[in-house]
Amino acid sequence: MATRGLQTWPWSGTLTDDLPPAERLLLDVARLWAAARRAGSAPLPALRLPCVAEGVSEAAAPLDRLLQAAIGRVAWPCLLHPRVTDQETMLLLSCALAQRGPAREALAVLLRWLPPDAAMAAHPLAAEAGRLLLRQGVLLRLPARHGGRRPL
């Protein structure tokens, strides 16, 4: 499966405070999860708190398993890092595509981000998390399809 030629994600390098609420929630969850792992704490309770606060507690478990698939393959920034990193854009894009786009595109982004075994394990988890987020009204934005850098 080709992973080159995928559109750039509009949030790369964006100030985290400028993200829309859905993307900011996903980014905060990932950063809290990574911070808990670095501190030697259980990461699931760390990501569960913002999920409960936003009314998407059902998505906590699949998000935890999705992030576990990236262990050792992603260098997560600290909680207070002011911008969205390139690796974080892959998480945002793969979840947005798993939620609303063609499955093959979501898998292509995961393959660009993770090794094949981890990408294959992460794909159904991203779809499940996206579906659960959508059910609670958390809609992740897709990148523009024709050369633009603005989300739909």
DSSP file (Angstrom, degrees, kcal/mol; ACC not computed):
  #  RESIDUE AA STRUCTURE BP1 BP2  ACC     N-H-->O    O-->H-N    N-H-->O    O-->H-N    TCO  KAPPA ALPHA  PHI   PSI    X-CA   Y-CA   Z-CA
    1    1 A M              0   0    0      0, 0.0     2,-0.2     0, 0.0     0, 0.0   0.000 360.0 360.0 360.0 130.0    0.0    0.0    0.0
    2    2 A A        +     0   0    0      1,-0.1   110,-0.1     3,-0.0   109,-0.1  -0.501 360.0 176.7 -72.0 134.2    1.4    3.4   -1.0
    3    3 A T    >   +     0   0    0     -2,-0.2     3,-0.6   108,-0.1     2,-0.2   0.414  55.3  88.6-116.7  -2.5    1.9    5.7    1.9
    4    4 A R  T 3  S+     0   0    0      1,-0.2     3,-0.1   108,-0.0    -2,-0.0  -0.610  76.6  41.8 -89.5 157.6    3.5    8.6   -0.1
    5    5 A G  T 3  S+     0   0    0      1,-0.3    -1,-0.2    -2,-0.2     2,-0.1   0.452  75.9 143.5  87.3  -0.6    1.4   11.2   -1.7
    6    6 A L    <   -     0   0    0     -3,-0.6    -1,-0.3     1,-0.1     3,-0.1  -0.474  58.6-100.3 -70.3 145.7   -0.9   11.5    1.3
    7    7 A Q        -     0   0    0     -2,-0.1     2,-0.1     1,-0.1    -1,-0.1  -0.266  37.7-104.7 -65.6 150.7   -2.1   15.0    2.0
    8    8 A T        -     0   0    0    140,-0.1    -1,-0.1    -3,-0.1   139,-0.0  -0.478  36.0-113.5 -73.0 149.2   -0.4   17.1    4.6
    9    9 A W    >   -     0   0    0     -2,-0.1     3,-1.5     1,-0.1    -1,-0.1  -0.702  15.8-136.8 -86.6 132.8   -2.4   17.5    7.8
   10   10 A P  T 3  S+     0   0    0      0, 0.0    -1,-0.1     0, 0.0   139,-0.1   0.645  97.3  61.1 -67.2 -13.6   -3.4   21.1    8.4
   11   11 A W  T >   +     0   0    0     78,-0.1     3,-2.4     2,-0.1    73,-0.4   0.536  68.5 125.4 -92.8  -4.5   -2.6   21.0   12.2
   12   12 A S  T <  S+     0   0    0     -3,-1.5    73,-0.2     1,-0.3     3,-0.1  -0.353  89.0   1.7 -59.3 121.9    1.1   20.3   11.8
   13   13 A G  T 3  S+     0   0    0     71,-2.2    -1,-0.3     1,-0.3    72,-0.1   0.422  97.9 143.5  81.3  -1.4    3.0   23.0   13.7
   14   14 A T    <   -     0   0    0     -3,-2.4    70,-2.3     1,-0.1    -1,-0.3  -0.386  61.9-101.1 -69.7 146.0   -0.2   24.6   14.9
   15   15 A L  B >   -A   83   0A   0     68,-0.2     3,-1.8     1,-0.1     4,-0.3  -0.497  28.8-130.6 -62.6 134.3   -0.4   26.0   18.4
   16   16 A T  G >  S+     0   0    0     66,-2.6     3,-1.3     1,-0.3    -1,-0.1   0.837 107.0  60.0 -60.8 -31.6   -2.2   23.5   20.5
   17   17 A D  G 3  S+     0   0    0     65,-0.4    -1,-0.3     1,-0.2    66,-0.1   0.686  99.9  57.8 -69.2 -16.2   -4.5   26.3   21.9
   18   18 A D  G <  S+     0   0    0     -3,-1.8    -1,-0.2     2,-0.0    -2,-0.2   0.465  81.8 110.5 -92.3  -2.5   -5.7   26.9   18.3
   19   19 A L  S <  S-     0   0    0     -3,-1.3    -3,-0.0    -4,-0.3    -8,-0.0  -0.405  77.6-106.0 -70.6 147.5   -6.9   23.4   17.7
   20   20 A P     >  -     0   0    0      0, 0.0     4,-2.6     0, 0.0     5,-0.2  -0.323  41.0-100.0 -63.5 159.4  -10.7   22.8   17.4
   21   21 A P  H  > S+     0   0    0      0, 0.0     4,-2.4     0, 0.0     5,-0.2   0.852 119.5  51.1 -54.6 -41.7  -12.1   21.1   20.5
   22   22 A A  H  > S+     0   0    0    117,-0.2     4,-2.0     1,-0.2     5,-0.1   0.936 114.3  42.6 -64.6 -45.8  -12.2   17.5   19.1
   23   23 A E  H  > S+     0   0    0      1,-0.2     4,-2.5     2,-0.2    -1,-0.2   0.877 113.3  53.0 -68.3 -37.1   -8.6   17.6   18.0
   24   24 A R  H  X S+     0   0    0     -4,-2.6     4,-3.0     2,-0.2     5,-0.2   0.902 107.7  51.9 -65.0 -40.0   -7.5   19.2   21.2
   25   25 A L  H  X S+     0   0    0     -4,-2.4     4,-2.6    -5,-0.2    -2,-0.2   0.947 111.6  46.0 -59.4 -49.0   -9.3   16.5   23.2
   26   26 A L  H  X S+     0   0    0     -4,-2.0     4,-2.2     1,-0.2    -2,-0.2   0.902 114.5  48.0 -62.7 -41.4   -7.5   13.8   21.3
   27   27 A L  H  X S+     0   0    0     -4,-2.5     4,-2.6     2,-0.2     5,-0.2   0.925 112.1  48.7 -65.3 -45.0   -4.1   15.5   21.6
   28   28 A D  H  X S+     0   0    0     -4,-3.0     4,-2.8     1,-0.2     5,-0.2   0.907 110.5  51.7 -61.5 -41.9   -4.6   16.1   25.3
   29   29 A V  H  X S+     0   0    0     -4,-2.6     4,-2.4    -5,-0.2    -1,-0.2   0.933 111.6  46.7 -59.8 -46.9   -5.6   12.5   25.8
   30   30 A A  H  X S+     0   0    0     -4,-2.2     4,-2.4     1,-0.2    -2,-0.2   0.910 114.3  46.8 -64.2 -42.4   -2.4   11.3   24.0
   31   31 A R  H  X S+     0   0    0     -4,-2.6     4,-2.5     2,-0.2    -1,-0.2   0.898 113.0  48.4 -69.1 -39.5   -0.1   13.6   25.9
   32   32 A L  H  X S+     0   0    0     -4,-2.8     4,-2.2    -5,-0.2    -2,-0.2   0.909 111.8  51.0 -64.2 -41.1   -1.6   12.7   29.3
   33   33 A W  H  X S+     0   0    0     -4,-2.4     4,-2.0    -5,-0.2    -2,-0.2   0.933 112.7  45.3 -60.0 -47.8   -1.3    9.1   28.4
   34   34 A A  H  X S+     0   0    0     -4,-2.4     4,-2.5     1,-0.2    -2,-0.2   0.885 111.2  52.8 -66.1 -39.3    2.4    9.5   27.4
   35   35 A A  H  X S+     0   0    0     -4,-2.5     4,-1.9     1,-0.2    -1,-0.2   0.899 108.5  50.5 -64.1 -40.2    3.1   11.6   30.5
   36   36 A A  H  <>S+     0   0    0     -4,-2.2     5,-2.7     2,-0.2     4,-0.4   0.911 110.6  49.5 -63.9 -41.8    1.7    8.9   32.8
   37   37 A R  H ><5S+     0   0    0     -4,-2.0     3,-1.3     1,-0.2    -2,-0.2   0.929 110.0  50.5 -62.4 -44.5    3.8    6.2   31.1
   38   38 A R  H 3<5S+     0   0    0     -4,-2.5    -1,-0.2     1,-0.3    -2,-0.2   0.862 110.3  50.7 -61.4 -34.6    6.9    8.3   31.5
   39   39 A A  T 3<5S-     0   0    0     -4,-1.9    -1,-0.3    -5,-0.2    -2,-0.2   0.508 118.2-112.5 -81.6  -4.3    6.1    8.8   35.2
   40   40 A G  T < 5S+     0   0    0     -3,-1.3    -3,-0.2    -4,-0.4     2,-0.2   0.632  75.4 128.8  82.3  13.8    5.6    5.0   35.6
   41   41 A S  S   <S-     0   0    0     -5,-2.7    -1,-0.3    -6,-0.2    -2,-0.1  -0.529  73.0 -87.0 -95.2 165.5    1.9    5.4   36.3
   42   42 A A     >  -     0   0    0     -2,-0.2     4,-0.7     1,-0.1    -1,-0.1  -0.606  36.4-153.3 -70.4 125.6   -0.9    3.5   34.7
   43   43 A P  H  > S+     0   0    0      0, 0.0     4,-1.9     0, 0.0     5,-0.3   0.805  81.7  69.9 -76.1 -28.0   -1.8    5.5   31.5
   44   44 A L  H  > S+     0   0    0      1,-0.2     4,-1.9     2,-0.2     3,-0.2   0.926  98.8  47.9 -59.7 -47.1   -5.5    4.4   31.2
   45   45 A P  H  > S+     0   0    0      0, 0.0     4,-1.3     0, 0.0    -1,-0.2   0.864 108.9  56.9 -61.0 -31.9   -6.7    6.4   34.3
   46   46 A A  H  < S+     0   0    0     -4,-0.7    -2,-0.2     1,-0.2   -13,-0.1   0.897 113.1  37.9 -65.8 -39.7   -4.8    9.5   33.0
   47   47 A L  H  X S+     0   0    0     -4,-1.9     4,-1.3    -3,-0.2    -1,-0.2   0.714 106.5  67.6 -85.0 -18.9   -6.6    9.5   29.7
   48   48 A R  H  X S+     0   0    0     -4,-1.9     4,-2.9    -5,-0.3     5,-0.2   0.871  90.2  64.3 -66.9 -35.8   -9.9    8.5   31.2
   49   49 A L  H  X S+     0   0    0     -4,-1.3     4,-2.5     1,-0.2    -1,-0.2   0.937 106.1  39.9 -58.1 -52.8  -10.3   11.8   33.1
   50   50 A P  H  > S+     0   0    0      0, 0.0     4,-1.7     0, 0.0    -1,-0.2   0.859 114.9  55.0 -66.6 -30.1  -10.5   14.1   30.0
   51   51 A C  H  <>S+     0   0    0     -4,-1.3     5,-3.2     2,-0.2     6,-0.3   0.927 110.9  44.1 -65.2 -43.1  -12.7   11.5   28.3
   52   52 A V  H ><5S+     0   0    0     -4,-2.9     3,-1.3     4,-0.2     5,-0.2   0.918 111.3  54.4 -65.3 -43.0  -15.1   11.5   31.2
   53   53 A A  H 3<5S+     0   0    0     -4,-2.5    -1,-0.2     1,-0.3    -2,-0.2   0.832 112.8  43.1 -60.9 -32.4  -15.1   15.3   31.4
   54   54 A E  T 3<5S-     0   0    0     -4,-1.7    -1,-0.3    -5,-0.2    -2,-0.2   0.374 117.2-111.5 -95.9   4.0  -16.0   15.5   27.7
   55   55 A G  T < 5S+     0   0    0     -3,-1.3    -3,-0.2    -4,-0.3     3,-0.1   0.752  90.3 107.2  76.5  24.3  -18.6   12.8   27.9
   56   56 A V    > < +     0   0    0     -5,-3.2     3,-1.8    -6,-0.2     4,-0.3  -0.191  26.6 138.7-124.9  40.9  -16.7   10.3   25.8
   57   57 A S  G >   +     0   0    0     -6,-0.3     3,-1.4     1,-0.3     4,-0.4   0.786  65.4  66.6 -60.2 -28.5  -15.7    7.8   28.5
   58   58 A E  G 3  S+     0   0    0      1,-0.3     3,-0.3    -3,-0.1    -1,-0.3   0.775  95.6  58.0 -63.0 -25.0  -16.5    4.8   26.2
   59   59 A A  G <> S+     0   0    0     -3,-1.8     4,-2.1     1,-0.2    -1,-0.3   0.582  83.5  85.2 -81.9  -9.3  -13.6    5.9   23.9
   60   60 A A  H <> S+     0   0    0     -3,-1.4     4,-2.5    -4,-0.3    -1,-0.2   0.926  87.7  48.4 -61.3 -47.7  -11.0    5.7   26.7
   61   61 A A  H  > S+     0   0    0     -4,-0.4     4,-2.3    -3,-0.3     5,-0.2   0.937 114.0  43.9 -64.2 -48.3  -10.2    2.0   26.4
   62   62 A P  H  > S+     0   0    0      0, 0.0     4,-2.4     0, 0.0    -1,-0.2   0.877 113.9  51.9 -65.8 -32.6   -9.8    1.9   22.6
   63   63 A L  H  X S+     0   0    0     -4,-2.1     4,-2.5     2,-0.2    -2,-0.2   0.905 108.7  51.5 -65.8 -39.4   -7.7    5.1   22.7
   64   64 A D  H  X S+     0   0    0     -4,-2.5     4,-2.1    -5,-0.2    -1,-0.2   0.936 112.2  45.3 -59.9 -47.2   -5.5    3.4   25.4
   65   65 A R  H  X S+     0   0    0     -4,-2.3     4,-1.4     2,-0.2    -2,-0.2   0.868 111.5  53.3 -66.9 -35.8   -5.0    0.3   23.1
   66   66 A L  H  X S+     0   0    0     -4,-2.4     4,-0.5     1,-0.2     3,-0.3   0.933 111.0  45.7 -62.6 -46.1   -4.4    2.5   20.1
   67   67 A L  H >< S+     0   0    0     -4,-2.5     3,-1.0     1,-0.2     4,-0.2   0.840 107.0  59.0 -68.0 -32.5   -1.7    4.5   22.0
   68   68 A Q  H >< S+     0   0    0     -4,-2.1     3,-1.5     1,-0.2    -1,-0.2   0.852  97.1  61.7 -62.4 -33.2   -0.2    1.2   23.3
   69   69 A A  H 3< S+     0   0    0     -4,-1.4    -1,-0.2    -3,-0.3    -2,-0.2   0.744 104.0  50.0 -64.3 -21.2    0.3    0.1   19.6
   70   70 A A  T XX S+     0   0    0     -3,-1.0     3,-2.3    -4,-0.5     4,-1.0   0.393  78.7 134.1 -97.7   2.3    2.6    3.1   19.2
   71   71 A I  T <4 S+     0   0    0     -3,-1.5     4,-0.1     1,-0.3    -3,-0.1  -0.282  80.0   7.3 -56.4 132.1    4.8    2.4   22.3
   72   72 A G  T 34 S+     0   0    0      2,-0.3    -1,-0.3     1,-0.1     3,-0.1   0.387 121.2  73.9  79.0  -4.3    8.4    2.7   21.5
   73   73 A R  T <4 S+     0   0    0     -3,-2.3     2,-0.4     1,-0.2    -2,-0.2   0.520  89.3  55.9-115.4 -11.3    7.7    4.1   18.1
   74   74 A V     <  -     0   0    0     -4,-1.0     2,-1.0     2,-0.0    -2,-0.3  -0.985  65.5-147.4-128.9 131.9    6.5    7.6   18.9
   75   75 A A        -     0   0    0     -2,-0.4    12,-0.2    -3,-0.1    -4,-0.0  -0.836  24.5-157.5 -96.3  99.2    8.3   10.3   20.9
   76   76 A W        -     0   0    0     -2,-1.0     3,-0.1     1,-0.1    -2,-0.0  -0.572  11.5-128.7 -78.7 137.0    5.5   12.1   22.6
   77   77 A P        -     0   0    0      0, 0.0   -42,-0.1     0, 0.0    -1,-0.1  -0.232  35.9 -82.2 -75.3 172.7    6.2   15.7   23.7
   78   78 A C    >   -     0   0    0      1,-0.1     3,-1.6   -44,-0.1   -46,-0.1  -0.241  45.1-101.1 -70.3 165.9    5.6   17.0   27.1
   79   79 A L  T 3  S+     0   0    0      1,-0.3    -1,-0.1   -48,-0.1   -47,-0.1   0.814 120.4  48.3 -57.3 -33.3    2.1   18.1   28.2
   80   80 A L  T 3  S+     0   0    0    -49,-0.1    -1,-0.3     2,-0.0    -2,-0.0   0.333  72.2 135.3 -96.5   7.9    3.0   21.8   27.8
   81   81 A H    <   -     0   0    0     -3,-1.6   -65,-0.1     1,-0.2     4,-0.1  -0.385  51.5-143.1 -57.5 128.6    4.6   21.6   24.3
   82   82 A P  S    S+     0   0    0      0, 0.0   -66,-2.6     0, 0.0   -65,-0.4   0.667  71.4  49.8 -76.3 -16.0    3.1   24.6   22.5
   83   83 A R  B    S-A   15   0A   0    -68,-0.3     2,-0.5   -67,-0.1   -68,-0.2  -0.847  84.8-105.6-125.6 158.3    2.7   23.1   19.0
   84   84 A V        -     0   0    0    -70,-2.3   -71,-2.2   -73,-0.4   -70,-0.1  -0.685  41.0-138.2 -78.4 126.7    1.4   20.0   17.4
   85   85 A T     >  -     0   0    0     -2,-0.5     4,-1.8   -73,-0.2     5,-0.1  -0.368  20.9-108.8 -82.9 165.4    4.3   17.7   16.4
   86   86 A D  H  > S+     0   0    0      1,-0.2     4,-1.2     2,-0.2    -1,-0.1   0.887 120.2  51.1 -61.0 -39.2    4.5   15.8   13.1
   87   87 A Q  H  > S+     0   0    0      1,-0.2     4,-1.3     2,-0.2    -1,-0.2   0.873 107.6  52.7 -68.2 -35.2    4.0   12.5   14.9
   88   88 A E  H  > S+     0   0    0      1,-0.2     4,-2.4     2,-0.2    -1,-0.2   0.849 102.2  59.5 -67.4 -32.2    0.9   13.9   16.7
   89   89 A T  H  X S+     0   0    0     -4,-1.8     4,-3.0     1,-0.2     5,-0.2   0.861 100.6  56.2 -62.9 -32.9   -0.5   14.9   13.3
   90   90 A M  H  X S+     0   0    0     -4,-1.2     4,-2.5     2,-0.2    -1,-0.2   0.890 107.5  48.3 -65.7 -38.3   -0.4   11.3   12.3
   91   91 A L  H  X S+     0   0    0     -4,-1.3     4,-2.3     2,-0.2     5,-0.2   0.950 114.2  45.7 -64.0 -48.9   -2.5   10.3   15.3
   92   92 A L  H  X S+     0   0    0     -4,-2.4     4,-2.2     1,-0.2    -2,-0.2   0.919 116.4  45.1 -60.8 -44.8   -5.0   13.1   14.5
   93   93 A L  H  X S+     0   0    0     -4,-3.0     4,-2.7     2,-0.2     5,-0.3   0.919 112.2  49.9 -68.0 -44.0   -5.2   12.3   10.8
   94   94 A S  H  X S+     0   0    0     -4,-2.5     4,-2.2    -5,-0.2    -1,-0.2   0.901 113.9  46.0 -64.1 -39.0   -5.4    8.5   11.3
   95   95 A C  H  X S+     0   0    0     -4,-2.3     4,-1.9    -5,-0.2    -1,-0.2   0.895 112.7  50.1 -69.8 -38.9   -8.3    8.9   13.8
   96   96 A A  H  X S+     0   0    0     -4,-2.2     4,-2.6    -5,-0.2     5,-0.5   0.924 114.4  44.4 -63.9 -43.7  -10.1   11.4   11.6
   97   97 A L  H  X S+     0   0    0     -4,-2.7     4,-1.8     1,-0.2     9,-0.3   0.879 112.3  51.7 -69.5 -36.7   -9.8    9.1    8.6
   98   98 A A  H  < S+     0   0    0     -4,-2.2    -1,-0.2    -5,-0.3    -2,-0.2   0.848 115.3  44.1 -66.0 -31.9  -10.8    6.1   10.6
   99   99 A Q  H  < S+     0   0    0     -4,-1.9    -2,-0.2    -5,-0.1    -1,-0.2   0.900 138.4   0.1 -77.5 -42.5  -13.9    8.0   11.9
  100  100 A R  H  < S+     0   0    0     -4,-2.6    -3,-0.2    -5,-0.1    -2,-0.2   0.529 113.7  68.8-130.2 -10.9  -15.1    9.6    8.6
  101  101 A G  S  < S-     0   0    0     -4,-1.8     2,-0.1    -5,-0.5    -4,-0.0  -0.383  92.0 -60.7-109.3-176.0  -12.9    8.7    5.7
  102  102 A P    >>  -     0   0    0      0, 0.0     4,-1.7     0, 0.0     3,-0.7  -0.427  43.4-130.1 -65.0 138.0  -12.1    5.6    3.6
  103  103 A A  H 3> S+     0   0    0      1,-0.2     4,-2.5     2,-0.2     5,-0.2   0.847 106.3  59.3 -58.4 -36.1  -10.6    2.8    5.7
  104  104 A R  H 3> S+     0   0    0      1,-0.2     4,-2.0     2,-0.2    -1,-0.2   0.849 104.8  49.7 -65.6 -32.6   -7.7    2.4    3.2
  105  105 A E  H <> S+     0   0    0     -3,-0.7     4,-2.1     2,-0.2    -1,-0.2   0.889 109.6  50.6 -72.2 -38.8   -6.6    6.0    3.8
  106  106 A A  H  X S+     0   0    0     -4,-1.7     4,-2.2    -9,-0.3    -2,-0.2   0.927 112.2  47.7 -62.2 -43.4   -6.7    5.6    7.5
  107  107 A L  H  X S+     0   0    0     -4,-2.5     4,-2.5     1,-0.2    -2,-0.2   0.889 108.5  54.9 -64.9 -38.7   -4.6    2.4    7.2
  108  108 A A  H  X S+     0   0    0     -4,-2.0     4,-1.5     2,-0.2    -1,-0.2   0.902 109.0  47.6 -61.7 -40.9   -2.1    4.2    4.9
  109  109 A V  H  X S+     0   0    0     -4,-2.1     4,-1.6     2,-0.2    -1,-0.2   0.921 111.3  50.5 -66.3 -42.7   -1.6    7.0    7.4
  110  110 A L  H  X S+     0   0    0     -4,-2.2     4,-3.3     1,-0.2    -2,-0.2   0.892 109.4  51.3 -61.7 -38.3   -1.1    4.4   10.2
  111  111 A L  H  < S+     0   0    0     -4,-2.5    -1,-0.2     1,-0.2    -2,-0.2   0.808 109.4  50.6 -68.2 -28.8    1.5    2.6    7.9
  112  112 A R  H  < S+     0   0    0     -4,-1.5    -1,-0.2    -5,-0.2    -2,-0.2   0.797 119.7  36.9 -74.2 -28.9    3.3    5.9    7.4
  113  113 A W  H  < S+     0   0    0     -4,-1.6    -2,-0.2    -5,-0.1    -3,-0.2   0.835 123.2  28.5 -91.6 -39.5    3.3    6.5   11.2
  114  114 A L  S  < S-     0   0    0     -4,-3.3    -1,-0.1    -5,-0.2   -44,-0.1  -0.803  88.5 -90.1-125.3 159.9    3.9    3.0   12.6
  115  115 A P     >  -     0   0    0      0, 0.0     4,-2.8     0, 0.0     3,-0.2  -0.300  52.8 -99.1 -62.4 158.5    5.6   -0.3   11.5
  116  116 A P  H  > S+     0   0    0      0, 0.0     4,-2.5     0, 0.0     5,-0.2   0.856 120.9  49.6 -53.1 -43.6    3.2   -2.7    9.6
  117  117 A D  H  > S+     0   0    0      1,-0.2     4,-1.7     2,-0.2     5,-0.1   0.922 115.3  43.4 -64.3 -42.6    2.4   -4.9   12.6
  118  118 A A  H  > S+     0   0    0     -3,-0.2     4,-2.4     2,-0.2    -1,-0.2   0.886 113.2  52.4 -69.0 -38.3    1.6   -2.0   14.8
  119  119 A A  H  X S+     0   0    0     -4,-2.8     4,-1.9     2,-0.2    -2,-0.2   0.910 109.0  49.4 -64.0 -42.2   -0.4   -0.2   12.1
  120  120 A M  H  < S+     0   0    0     -4,-2.5    -1,-0.2    -5,-0.2    -2,-0.2   0.877 114.1  45.9 -65.9 -36.3   -2.5   -3.3   11.5
  121  121 A A  H  X S+     0   0    0     -4,-1.7     4,-0.6    -5,-0.2    -2,-0.2   0.862 114.7  48.1 -71.4 -35.5   -3.2   -3.7   15.2
  122  122 A A  H  X S+     0   0    0     -4,-2.4     4,-2.7     1,-0.2     5,-0.2   0.774  94.0  76.7 -77.2 -27.0   -4.0    0.0   15.5
  123  123 A H  H  X S+     0   0    0     -4,-1.9     4,-2.0     1,-0.2    -1,-0.2   0.921  98.3  40.2 -56.7 -53.6   -6.3    0.3   12.5
  124  124 A P  H  > S+     0   0    0      0, 0.0     4,-2.4     0, 0.0    -1,-0.2   0.833 115.1  54.7 -66.6 -27.4   -9.4   -1.3   14.1
  125  125 A L  H  X S+     0   0    0     -4,-0.6     4,-2.8     2,-0.2    -2,-0.2   0.902 107.4  48.7 -70.0 -40.5   -8.7    0.5   17.4
  126  126 A A  H  X S+     0   0    0     -4,-2.7     4,-2.6     2,-0.2    -1,-0.2   0.900 112.7  49.2 -63.4 -40.2   -8.7    3.9   15.6
  127  127 A A  H  X S+     0   0    0     -4,-2.0     4,-2.4    -5,-0.2    -2,-0.2   0.917 112.6  47.0 -65.4 -43.0  -11.9    3.0   13.9
  128  128 A E  H  X S+     0   0    0     -4,-2.4     4,-2.5     2,-0.2    -2,-0.2   0.934 114.0  46.9 -64.7 -45.8  -13.5    1.9   17.2
  129  129 A A  H  X S+     0   0    0     -4,-2.8     4,-2.5     1,-0.2     5,-0.2   0.924 113.2  49.7 -61.6 -43.9  -12.4    5.1   19.0
  130  130 A G  H  X S+     0   0    0     -4,-2.6     4,-2.5    -5,-0.2    -1,-0.2   0.900 110.8  49.3 -61.3 -41.8  -13.5    7.2   16.1
  131  131 A R  H  X S+     0   0    0     -4,-2.4     4,-2.3     2,-0.2    -1,-0.2   0.915 112.5  47.4 -64.3 -43.4  -16.9    5.6   16.1
  132  132 A L  H  X S+     0   0    0     -4,-2.5     4,-1.0     2,-0.2    -2,-0.2   0.883 112.7  49.0 -67.6 -37.8  -17.4    6.0   19.8
  133  133 A L  H ><>S+     0   0    0     -4,-2.5     5,-2.8    -5,-0.2     3,-0.5   0.923 111.4  50.0 -64.4 -43.6  -16.3    9.7   19.7
  134  134 A L  H ><5S+     0   0    0     -4,-2.5     3,-2.1     1,-0.2    -2,-0.2   0.894 103.8  58.7 -62.1 -40.9  -18.7   10.3   16.8
  135  135 A R  H 3<5S+     0   0    0     -4,-2.3    -1,-0.2     1,-0.3    -2,-0.2   0.812 108.1  47.3 -58.7 -30.0  -21.5    8.7   18.8
  136  136 A Q  T <<5S-     0   0    0     -4,-1.0    -1,-0.3    -3,-0.5    -2,-0.2   0.292 126.8-100.2 -95.3   9.3  -21.0   11.3   21.5
  137  137 A G  T < 5S+     0   0    0     -3,-2.1     2,-1.0     1,-0.2    -3,-0.2   0.585  78.3 136.8  87.6  10.5  -20.8   14.2   19.0
  138  138 A V      < -     0   0    0     -5,-2.8     2,-0.6    -6,-0.2    -1,-0.2  -0.808  32.6-173.6 -93.9 103.2  -17.0   14.5   18.8
  139  139 A L        -     0   0    0     -2,-1.0  -117,-0.2    -3,-0.1     2,-0.2  -0.873  12.2-150.1-106.1 113.7  -16.4   15.0   15.1
  140  140 A L        -     0   0    0     -2,-0.6     2,-0.2   -45,-0.1   -47,-0.0  -0.576  23.8-117.1 -79.5 144.1  -12.7   15.0   14.0
  141  141 A R        -     0   0    0     -2,-0.2   -45,-0.1    10,-0.0   -44,-0.1  -0.565  17.9-139.1 -86.0 144.3  -12.0   17.1   10.9
  142  142 A L        -     0   0    0     -2,-0.2    10,-2.7   -46,-0.1     3,-0.1  -0.740  27.3-107.2 -94.6 148.3  -10.7   15.7    7.6
  143  143 A P  B     -B  151   0B   0      0, 0.0     6,-0.1     0, 0.0  -134,-0.1  -0.376  47.4 -86.5 -69.2 155.8   -8.1   17.6    5.6
  144  144 A A        -     0   0    0      6,-0.8     3,-0.3     1,-0.1  -137,-0.0  -0.364  35.2-141.8 -59.9 141.6   -9.2   19.3    2.4
  145  145 A R  S    S+     0   0    0      1,-0.2     2,-0.4     2,-0.1    -1,-0.1   0.668  85.1  56.8 -84.0 -17.7   -9.1   16.8   -0.4
  146  146 A H  S    S-     0   0    0   -139,-0.0    -1,-0.2     1,-0.0     3,-0.1  -0.496 124.9 -69.1-122.7  65.8   -7.8   19.1   -3.2
  147  147 A G  S    S+     0   0    0     -2,-0.4    -2,-0.1    -3,-0.3     2,-0.0   0.317  92.8 125.6  80.6  -9.4   -4.5   20.7   -2.2
  148  148 A G        -     0   0    0      2,-0.1    -1,-0.2     1,-0.1    -4,-0.1  -0.311  54.5-146.4 -78.8 167.2   -5.9   22.9    0.5
  149  149 A R        +     0   0    0     -6,-0.1    -1,-0.1    -3,-0.1    -2,-0.0   0.188  69.0  98.6-114.5  14.1   -4.6   23.0    4.1
  150  150 A R  S    S-     0   0    0      1,-0.0    -6,-0.8  -139,-0.0    -2,-0.1  -0.823  74.7-116.6-104.5 142.2   -7.9   23.8    5.7
  151  151 A P  B      B  143   0B   0      0, 0.0    -2,-0.1     0, 0.0    -1,-0.0  -0.332 360.0 360.0 -71.6 157.1  -10.1   21.2    7.3
  152  152 A L              0   0    0    -10,-2.7    -2,-0.0    -2,-0.0   -11,-0.0   0.464 360.0 360.0 -72.3 360.0  -13.5   20.4    6.0
